[in-house]
Amino acid sequence: MKKKILTLLLTVTALGVIPFSVYASDTDTNQTNECKEVITNQKIINEKNADGTITQAGLVTFEYQPISSDLKAGGCSTGHHTNIVSNGTPDTTRIHGKTHPGYCQVKTTTYWRCKNCNTTGHDDKYTLVWCTNTDISGDESGDTSDLQ
């Protein structure tokens, strides 16, 4: 049931937020170049918690590929970037459901840039958590005993 909910939420999120093109800054020339946004990864992953239990999370990777960049020359045409640097600290948002107590989503966004091909992007990770009220924000701890 949780896997079906995660898959549905990932699909709705991915299809609902994809613009056809975006503009990004080319770090080499400081010019604005047209880019295309591509989803290169969408899957459910298993994460091992500190207490040894496994939690499933949804992962979506968005890339902003500069049209002027040659992804093959950088070795990045398959979506596997090897020379990635982090762009700032991850953002964490809690998306509340209508009723509490109940399940909510914790969305963690990590921004990155590939030095080989100048592609920028972000990884969005969605985790279902048990939430007791709407006053809890971000990745604050809550009771997750029902998730395992």
C-alpha positions as CSV (number, residue, x, y, z in Angstrom):
1,M,0.0,0.0,0.0
2,K,2.8,2.4,1.0
3,K,4.7,1.6,-2.2
4,K,1.6,2.3,-4.3
5,I,1.1,5.6,-2.6
6,L,4.8,6.6,-3.0
7,T,4.6,5.6,-6.7
8,L,1.5,7.7,-7.3
9,L,2.9,10.7,-5.4
10,L,6.2,10.5,-7.5
11,T,4.3,10.3,-10.8
12,V,1.9,13.2,-9.9
13,T,4.9,15.3,-8.7
14,A,7.0,14.5,-11.8
15,L,4.2,15.2,-14.3
16,G,2.9,18.2,-12.5
17,V,6.1,20.3,-12.3
18,I,8.0,19.8,-15.5
19,P,8.3,22.9,-17.6
20,F,9.2,22.4,-21.3
21,S,12.3,24.5,-21.1
22,V,14.1,26.7,-18.6
23,Y,16.9,29.2,-18.7
24,A,20.1,28.6,-16.7
25,S,23.4,30.4,-16.3
26,D,26.4,29.1,-18.2
27,T,29.2,29.3,-15.6
28,D,32.0,29.4,-18.2
29,T,30.7,32.5,-20.2
30,N,28.3,34.1,-17.7
31,Q,25.7,34.2,-20.5
32,T,22.2,33.0,-20.3
33,N,21.7,29.8,-22.4
34,E,18.5,27.9,-23.0
35,C,18.4,24.5,-21.2
36,K,16.0,21.6,-21.2
37,E,14.7,20.0,-18.1
38,V,14.9,16.2,-18.1
39,I,13.9,13.6,-15.5
40,T,16.8,11.1,-15.6
41,N,15.9,9.0,-12.6
42,Q,12.6,8.0,-10.9
43,K,12.6,5.1,-8.5
44,I,11.8,3.8,-5.0
45,I,14.9,3.3,-2.9
46,N,15.5,1.5,0.4
47,E,17.4,3.4,3.1
48,K,18.9,1.7,6.2
49,N,18.1,3.7,9.4
50,A,20.4,4.0,12.4
51,D,18.4,1.4,14.3
52,G,18.9,-1.1,11.4
53,T,15.3,-0.9,10.0
54,I,14.7,-0.2,6.3
55,T,12.6,2.7,5.1
56,Q,11.4,3.1,1.5
57,A,11.7,6.6,-0.1
58,G,10.9,7.9,-3.6
59,L,13.8,9.5,-5.6
60,V,13.4,11.8,-8.6
61,T,16.4,13.4,-10.4
62,F,15.8,16.5,-12.5
63,E,18.6,17.7,-14.8
64,Y,18.8,21.1,-16.5
65,Q,20.9,20.3,-19.6
66,P,22.4,23.3,-21.4
67,I,21.5,23.0,-25.1
68,S,25.0,24.4,-26.0
69,S,26.7,21.6,-24.0
70,D,27.9,18.3,-25.5
71,L,26.9,15.6,-22.9
72,K,28.7,12.9,-24.8
73,A,32.0,14.7,-24.8
74,G,31.7,15.1,-21.0
75,G,30.9,11.4,-20.6
76,C,27.4,12.2,-19.2
77,S,25.1,11.2,-22.0
78,T,23.6,8.3,-19.9
79,G,22.7,10.6,-17.0
80,H,25.5,9.2,-14.9
81,H,27.6,12.3,-13.9
82,T,31.0,11.6,-12.3
83,N,32.3,15.0,-11.5
84,I,29.5,16.5,-9.3
85,V,29.7,19.3,-6.8
86,S,27.0,20.2,-4.3
87,N,25.3,23.6,-4.7
88,G,24.4,24.6,-1.2
89,T,22.6,22.8,1.6
90,P,19.6,20.5,1.0
91,D,16.1,22.0,1.4
92,T,13.6,20.0,3.5
93,T,9.9,20.6,3.3
94,R,7.0,18.7,5.0
95,I,3.9,18.3,2.9
96,H,0.9,17.7,5.2
97,G,-2.1,15.6,4.5
98,K,-5.7,16.8,5.3
99,T,-6.1,14.8,8.5
100,H,-3.8,14.5,11.6
101,P,-2.6,12.2,12.9
102,G,-1.7,10.7,9.6
103,Y,1.0,10.2,7.0
104,C,2.8,13.2,5.5
105,Q,5.6,13.5,3.0
106,V,9.1,14.9,3.8
107,K,10.6,16.2,0.6
108,T,14.4,16.7,0.7
109,T,15.9,18.6,-2.3
110,T,19.7,18.4,-3.0
111,Y,21.1,20.7,-5.6
112,W,24.2,19.8,-7.7
113,R,26.3,20.7,-10.8
114,C,28.4,18.5,-13.0
115,K,31.8,20.1,-13.8
116,N,32.2,17.9,-17.0
117,C,29.2,18.9,-18.9
118,N,27.9,22.0,-17.0
119,T,24.5,20.3,-16.3
120,T,22.8,21.4,-13.1
121,G,20.1,19.6,-11.4
122,H,18.5,18.5,-8.2
123,D,17.5,15.2,-6.5
124,D,14.1,15.2,-4.8
125,K,13.7,12.5,-2.2
126,Y,10.2,11.8,-0.8
127,T,9.7,9.9,2.5
128,L,6.3,9.0,4.1
129,V,6.4,9.8,7.8
130,W,3.8,9.6,10.6
131,C,2.8,13.1,11.5
132,T,0.8,14.0,14.7
133,N,-0.1,17.6,13.8
134,T,0.4,20.3,11.2
135,D,2.8,22.3,13.5
136,I,5.7,19.9,12.6
137,S,7.8,21.2,9.8
138,G,10.8,20.0,7.7
139,D,12.5,16.9,8.9
140,E,11.6,17.2,12.5
141,S,11.4,13.8,14.2
142,G,8.1,12.1,14.6
143,D,6.8,8.6,15.3
144,T,7.8,6.5,12.3
145,S,7.2,3.1,13.9
146,D,4.3,2.4,11.5
147,L,6.5,2.7,8.4
148,Q,8.6,-0.4,8.8
